[in-house]
Amino acid sequence: MPDVRALPRPAVGRAPGKVILIGEHAVVHGEPAIALPLEAVGVTVHAEPTDGPLTMACLDFEGPLDSAPDALRGLAAAAKEALTRLSAPTAGLHLRFAADVPTGRGLGSSATAAVALVRALYAAYGQEPDMPTLLALADVAERHAHGTPSGLDAAAVAAGAPIWFQRGEAIAPVAVGKPFYFVVADTGEPRDTKAAVSAVHQHLADAPEAAKDAIERLGTAAGIARRGLDEGAPAVVGGAMLMAQDDLESLGVSAPSLEKLVVAAMEAGAEGAKLTGAGRGGCMIALARSAAEQAALAEALEAAGATRTWPLTLERTSS
Ligand code: PMV
């Protein structure tokens, strides 16, 4: 337990964004998914000691946590809960957020902000949250943002490493046999997770057999991708990504803007490409054949209309 008489000190917390490599939507129906941290974007929270109430500066808001707008209520609740767990007063700090993770693109902005916030608060009291604490506190924020979050986003950003996620199962690390060079590209169109998730439910109601098959195949593709990552086999991972894109299209969650970028990636020599996240807009992810081809792939995606691209390199894991 921290010393409750201790004064907070200036501290910083950071967390990366995330992407789903494979398994989005199917994960809602019990299949596994793989999520990756996206280090190219993230949120940094500066905790600055003051002699006033607990305040925050985030998005367009600056003021006491108690008057935070709806969009920031989850973060405010998580901050208070973290301070309570730290036996620290809910005062005496100004929390300044600096974010370059875009919102509404499936890159995990809300979970990223929550994890960075909790890290900053613990660091201000000389502590480091353990993983269960970090996930529990991020969940406080995510419940406000999403209602019933699967926990996938928070787990991926908190782990800072590839994870294998299946509802009701323990989160497992994903082994990576050699470096992989991905590019994440933004269509520039917002995605609507709720609408996309209900489109899949609608497919399950309208054509149950076909939809169930597609969902099951998405789970199989996640297993293939996991093996490909472990074995350091980009062609296997790329094949699984293309297989998943087909099934996501059949479930009605793709979009012309996403498919245009998938085609452009393949024409530029990618091993595989697919939408990432909820779909119907948002982002896609492509796998380059080599480090040397990663930048060229990003250029090809931008030439095909991507509004932004980010490199995502997975280093070989030690185990
Ligand atoms: O919110 P996004 O774009 O990261 O996508 C959510 C992923 C889904 O599988 C579609 C929904 C979920 O809760 O897992």
Residues whose N, C-alpha, C, O or C-beta is under 5 A from the ligand:
A	BS01	PMV	E24 H25 V27 V28 R105 G106 S150 T193 T276 G277 A278
